[in-house]
């Protein structure tokens, strides 16, 4: 059970959700409309805010949130299930990789225990900034240079070329 401060929802969770979903979609060759993507990020982050507060066994909230994100990407962005599933799974994987690299580095660099970071609203907002910046830069590169690792879907106007 995690009670996220409301300010962290707006300053950390929503921007992070927008960045990782954009990156996941771009990596499967889909260039999302930004206003719809913002709506998905807001809805998904808001769901996360409430679901993370529930007394669920470890990992169950993650499965629920991944399912909600897939449903929102599919329903709001009107993409195929294949695009929704693969893009969200890529997004979650890249987020986990980014967090697993940057959070321990930030803890080591600041010599702050994780408990202090979790209990401080502003540290909860600041500590993810390095991996969010890297993921945002990667998403921008995918957008700008039309990079994708796989090409799914049939709408050629919204598709990006396959890398490789």
N, C-alpha and C positions, 0 to 999 in steps of 0.2 A: 504494500500500500504506500503510495507516494502522494503527498498533498503539494502540488505545484503552486507556487504563488501566482496570483492572477497576472502580475506584471511580467513574469517569466513566460506566461502563455503568449502574450503579445510581442515581447521583445526577443524571445528565444525560440519558442516552439513553432509559432506560425512562420517566421522567416525560414527556419530550418526545414520545415515541411515543404515550403514552396521550393527551396533550393534542391532538396533531394528528389522531389517528384519531377521537377523540370529536368534534372540530370538523368533520371531513370527513363523518362519519356524520350529525351533527345538521343540517348544511347540505343533505343530500339527504333530509331529513325522517325519518331513522331515529334513534330514541332508544335507544341500546344499553344492555343490562344491564351495569352497571359491573364486576361480577366477571369476566364473559366478556371485556369490553374490556380489563381488566387482564391477563388471560391472553394475549390477542393482543399486547398491548404488550410483555410480557415475552418471549414467543417471538420476535417480530419483532426486538426489540432484541438478543436473544441471537444470532439469525442474523446481524444486522448486525455484531456484534462479531467473528464469525469470518470473514464474507465480506469485510469491509473490510481484513482482514489478508492476503488473497490477492493475489498479484501479477497483477492484471488490468488491462487497458487502461482509460484514463480513461472513466468513464461506464458501463462494463459492470457494475460492482458495483451501481450505482444501478438499472439495469434488473432485475437479479436480485432486489434487495431490494424493489422495487415489486411484482414478480411474487409474491414470498413474502408480502408484506403483503396483497395482493389475495386470495391463496389462504387465508390465515389468517382474514381478515375473513369470507370466504365460508364457510369450513369451521367455524369456531368460533362465529361469530355467527348462522350459518344464514340469511344474507340472500341475495338474488338476486345473480347475477353483475353485473347493472347497478348495483346499490347498491354492491357491493364495489369495482368498477372506478372508478366516478365518485367515491366517497367517498375512496378512496386517492389518486386523481389530484388531487382538491381539496386533500387534506391535504398532499401533497408540494409542490404549487404554493404553498400558503399558508406552508409552512415555508420554502421558497426565498425568497419575498417577505420574510418576517420576518427571515431571516438576512441577506439582501442589504441590508436597511435598517439593522438594528441592529448587526451585527458591524463594518462600517466606521465607524459612529458611535462604537462603543465603542473601537475602535482609535484614532480621532482624539481622543477625549476623554481617553484614558489615555496617548497617545503611545507605545504599545507596538507593536513590530512583530508581524505575524501569526505569524512563526516562534516568537517567545517565547510567544505564546498557545498555539500548538499543542503546544509541548514542555512546558508547565506543566500538570500535572493539574488544579490548582485553578482556573487561568484558563480552562481548557477547560470547567469546570463553571460558572463565574461569568459568562463572556461571553454565553452564550445566554439568561441569565435575563431580560433585557428583552423579547426577542421571545416567549419562552415565557410571560411574564406577560400580554402583550397577547393572545396566542392563547388562553390559558386563560380570560381575561376574556371574550373573544368566545365561546368555547365555553359558558361559564357563562350568558351572555346568551341564546344560542340555546336552552339547556336551560330556563332560567327563563321566557323570554318566548315559547318555542315558535317561534323563528325558523327558517326554512329557505328556501333559494333555489330548490329544486326538490323535487318530491314523487315519490318512486319507491316501488314495492312495493305490497302489498295488505293488509298487516296494520294495520288502522286503529288498533288499540290502541297500536301503537308508532310511528305516523306523527305528524308534526308538520304544522301547517298551512303552506301555501305562502305566501311573502311576495309581496305584490304584487297 
